[in-house]
Amino acid sequence: MEENSRRAKNRHKKRRVWPIIVVILLIIVAGLGVWGYSKVHQTQKAIYQPVDNNQVEQVRRDSAKIEDKDPVSILLLGVDHNSERTEQNSDVMILVTVNPDTKEAKMVSIPRDTPLPGTETKINSAYANNGTSGAINAVQDLLNVPIDYYATVDMEGLIGVVDSLGGVTVDSPLAFSQDGYDFPQGTTEITTGEQALAFVRNRKNDPEGDFGRNRRQRILLLAILDKFSSPTAIMQAGTLFDTVQNYVNTNITGDEMVQLGLHYRLSSDDVEALDLAGQAGTGVSGASLNFVSDEQINNVSQALRENLEINN
């Protein structure tokens, strides 16, 4: 009985870590049945933005491709553009590796205050300083893992998604207030996109700081997935496609999106969350940093590389 309870708890834990890239792909792939192949390509054309390969460091000799059904990595960058901020740091950095043969995926959230190797420069500033290629290089340098694909998502896009779905239900791990909204601990209804954004923005009133905010981001994304899988979501498919076009950029082509849906679709139970939490501290310059040990970085790197079938 105790073993069954533990397994159920583990499955629940794994299900909560599925990142927003799945929301994007689910919207696109589900559109095959609602809007047809042409709508997927119309959306893909609007969001397609390749990376200049001359600006990206090559970590492995041969590139991996979705069309060849290779194990691939996808870097998700969540960028928060709002009226109170002028910088474009990537507040969310999630690296996912997917192996279509073993049906396994590994996922690691990189805390935004993690310093670049040998510096006190926070890794989330790489996007602001050098764009997508800068962020890719920074993650590759930190984890020694090649980045095959990326997707940037403006967190403001969550407003459009939640509004299109007519709200979602979340299970908040704590009670707090943010931007004029009060969130009780436990099950609560989020009725608007602005309220959803407040739910994931709170950091100062969370005893876990950034780590608590990351947890609430995953809770909201899970709620969006649950709502999107409901029959009523079909009625909002057109608006959801428009939201994707307005707030997402990626170097995944239309054909590759279709291939992802056909050959890389995994159960959330097949996703393993890797820990890169580290320890909060202060650098020589006085900056608040997240210090991750070499051992922890090496363990995460090895797990990701094994899932990508990289042997050296």
NORSULMO-V481571 format. One record per residue. N is the residue number from 1. RES is the residue in one letter. SS is DSSP state (@ for helix, = for strand, . for the rest). PSI is psi in radians with two decimals (999 if undefined). Layout:
<<N:RES:SS:PSI> <N:RES:SS:PSI>>
This chain:
<<1:M:.:-0.79> <2:E:@:-0.66> <3:E:@:-0.74> <4:N:@:-0.68> <5:S:@:-0.72> <6:R:@:-0.72> <7:R:@:-0.75> <8:A:@:-0.69> <9:K:@:-0.71> <10:N:@:-0.71> <11:R:@:-0.71> <12:H:@:-0.71> <13:K:@:-0.77> <14:K:@:-0.67> <15:R:@:-0.48> <16:R:.:-0.15> <17:V:.:0.08> <18:W:.:2.14> <19:P:.:3.05> <20:I:@:-0.36> <21:I:@:-0.58> <22:V:@:-0.62> <23:V:@:-0.81> <24:I:@:-0.89> <25:L:@:-0.64> <26:L:@:-0.75> <27:I:@:-0.78> <28:I:@:-0.85> <29:V:@:-0.71> <30:A:@:-0.50> <31:G:@:-0.32> <32:L:@:-0.63> <33:G:@:-0.36> <34:V:@:-0.84> <35:W:.:-0.29> <36:G:.:2.96> <37:Y:@:-0.67> <38:S:@:-0.61> <39:K:@:-0.66> <40:V:@:-0.78> <41:H:@:-0.55> <42:Q:@:-0.76> <43:T:@:-0.78> <44:Q:@:-0.68> <45:K:@:-0.62> <46:A:@:-0.54> <47:I:@:-0.10> <48:Y:=:2.20> <49:Q:.:1.68> <50:P:.:2.79> <51:V:.:2.47> <52:D:.:1.88> <53:N:@:-0.40> <54:N:@:-0.29> <55:Q:@:-0.05> <56:V:.:2.23> <57:E:.:2.41> <58:Q:.:2.03> <59:V:.:-0.46> <60:R:.:2.79> <61:R:.:-0.90> <62:D:.:2.32> <63:S:.:2.63> <64:A:.:2.53> <65:K:.:2.45> <66:I:@:-0.70> <67:E:@:-0.41> <68:D:@:0.07> <69:K:.:0.65> <70:D:.:2.73> <71:P:.:2.31> <72:V:=:2.82> <73:S:=:2.53> <74:I:=:2.17> <75:L:=:2.12> <76:L:=:2.25> <77:L:=:2.00> <78:G:=:2.03> <79:V:=:2.25> <80:D:.:1.72> <81:H:.:1.99> <82:N:.:2.99> <83:S:.:-0.32> <84:E:.:-0.11> <85:R:.:2.52> <86:T:.:-0.37> <87:E:.:2.85> <88:Q:.:0.87> <89:N:.:2.64> <90:S:=:1.72> <91:D:=:-0.36> <92:V:=:2.18> <93:M:=:1.89> <94:I:=:2.20> <95:L:=:2.22> <96:V:=:2.31> <97:T:=:2.36> <98:V:=:2.24> <99:N:=:1.87> <100:P:.:-0.33> <101:D:.:-0.81> <102:T:.:-0.18> <103:K:.:0.75> <104:E:=:2.57> <105:A:=:2.51> <106:K:=:2.47> <107:M:=:2.36> <108:V:=:2.29> <109:S:=:2.22> <110:I:.:1.97> <111:P:.:2.39> <112:R:.:-0.40> <113:D:.:0.10> <114:T:=:2.21> <115:P:=:2.59> <116:L:.:2.54> <117:P:.:2.22> <118:G:.:0.15> <119:T:.:3.10> <120:E:.:0.35> <121:T:.:2.18> <122:K:=:2.45> <123:I:.:-0.46> <124:N:.:-0.22> <125:S:@:-0.19> <126:A:@:-0.64> <127:Y:@:-0.74> <128:A:@:-0.64> <129:N:@:-0.67> <130:N:@:0.32> <131:G:@:-2.82> <132:T:@:-0.76> <133:S:@:-0.63> <134:G:@:-0.73> <135:A:@:-0.73> <136:I:@:-0.82> <137:N:@:-0.68> <138:A:@:-0.77> <139:V:@:-0.70> <140:Q:@:-0.71> <141:D:@:-0.68> <142:L:@:-0.80> <143:L:@:-0.08> <144:N:.:0.78> <145:V:.:2.29> <146:P:.:2.50> <147:I:.:2.01> <148:D:.:-0.68> <149:Y:=:2.85> <150:Y:=:2.87> <151:A:=:2.21> <152:T:=:2.38> <153:V:=:2.10> <154:D:=:2.11> <155:M:.:-0.35> <156:E:.:-0.40> <157:G:@:-0.39> <158:L:@:-0.54> <159:I:@:-0.85> <160:G:@:-0.68> <161:V:@:-0.87> <162:V:@:-0.71> <163:D:@:-0.70> <164:S:@:-0.61> <165:L:@:-0.12> <166:G:.:0.44> <167:G:.:2.90> <168:V:=:2.90> <169:T:=:2.24> <170:V:=:2.85> <171:D:=:1.68> <172:S:=:2.30> <173:P:.:-0.19> <174:L:.:2.86> <175:A:.:2.36> <176:F:=:2.94> <177:S:=:2.49> <178:Q:=:2.25> <179:D:.:0.64> <180:G:.:0.03> <181:Y:=:2.45> <182:D:=:2.22> <183:F:=:1.98> <184:P:.:2.78> <185:Q:.:2.43> <186:G:=:-2.82> <187:T:=:2.26> <188:T:=:2.65> <189:E:=:2.23> <190:I:=:2.02> <191:T:.:-0.35> <192:T:.:2.82> <193:G:@:-0.64> <194:E:@:-0.69> <195:Q:@:-0.68> <196:A:@:-0.72> <197:L:@:-0.66> <198:A:@:-0.65> <199:F:@:-0.65> <200:V:@:-0.14> <201:R:@:-0.46> <202:N:.:2.26> <203:R:.:-0.75> <204:K:.:-0.53> <205:N:.:0.13> <206:D:.:2.16> <207:P:.:-0.34> <208:E:.:0.04> <209:G:.:-2.25> <210:D:@:-0.62> <211:F:@:-0.66> <212:G:@:-0.67> <213:R:@:-0.73> <214:N:@:-0.67> <215:R:@:-0.74> <216:R:@:-0.53> <217:Q:@:-0.76> <218:R:@:-0.66> <219:I:@:-0.76> <220:L:@:-0.73> <221:L:@:-0.67> <222:L:@:-0.72> <223:A:@:-0.66> <224:I:@:-0.75> <225:L:@:-0.78> <226:D:@:-0.74> <227:K:@:-0.68> <228:F:@:-0.50> <229:S:.:-0.11> <230:S:.:2.69> <231:P:@:-0.56> <232:T:@:-0.34> <233:A:@:-0.41> <234:I:@:-0.58> <235:M:@:-0.40> <236:Q:@:0.15> <237:A:@:-0.72> <238:G:@:-0.78> <239:T:@:-0.64> <240:L:@:-0.70> <241:F:@:-0.73> <242:D:@:-0.66> <243:T:@:-0.77> <244:V:@:-0.78> <245:Q:@:-0.56> <246:N:@:-0.39> <247:Y:@:0.10> <248:V:=:2.46> <249:N:=:2.51> <250:T:=:2.77> <251:N:.:0.28> <252:I:.:2.17> <253:T:.:2.95> <254:G:@:-0.80> <255:D:@:-0.66> <256:E:@:-0.59> <257:M:@:-0.72> <258:V:@:-0.74> <259:Q:@:-0.66> <260:L:@:-0.78> <261:G:@:-0.56> <262:L:@:-0.71> <263:H:@:-0.24> <264:Y:.:0.19> <265:R:.:2.16> <266:L:.:2.70> <267:S:.:2.63> <268:S:@:-0.39> <269:D:@:-0.27> <270:D:@:0.03> <271:V:=:2.19> <272:E:=:2.18> <273:A:=:2.19> <274:L:=:2.52> <275:D:.:2.17> <276:L:.:0.69> <277:A:.:-0.80> <278:G:.:-2.82> <279:Q:=:2.33> <280:A:=:2.44> <281:G:=:-3.03> <282:T:=:2.30> <283:G:.:3.08> <284:V:.:-0.60> <285:S:.:-0.13> <286:G:.:-0.04> <287:A:.:2.53> <288:S:=:2.14> <289:L:=:2.80> <290:N:=:1.90> <291:F:=:2.09> <292:V:.:2.30> <293:S:.:2.70> <294:D:@:-0.63> <295:E:@:-0.75> <296:Q:@:-0.73> <297:I:@:-0.76> <298:N:@:-0.69> <299:N:@:-0.76> <300:V:@:-0.77> <301:S:@:-0.78> <302:Q:@:-0.74> <303:A:@:-0.73> <304:L:@:-0.76> <305:R:@:-0.66> <306:E:@:-0.69> <307:N:@:-0.48> <308:L:.:0.00> <309:E:.:0.72> <310:I:.:2.08> <311:N:.:-0.08> <312:N:.:999>>
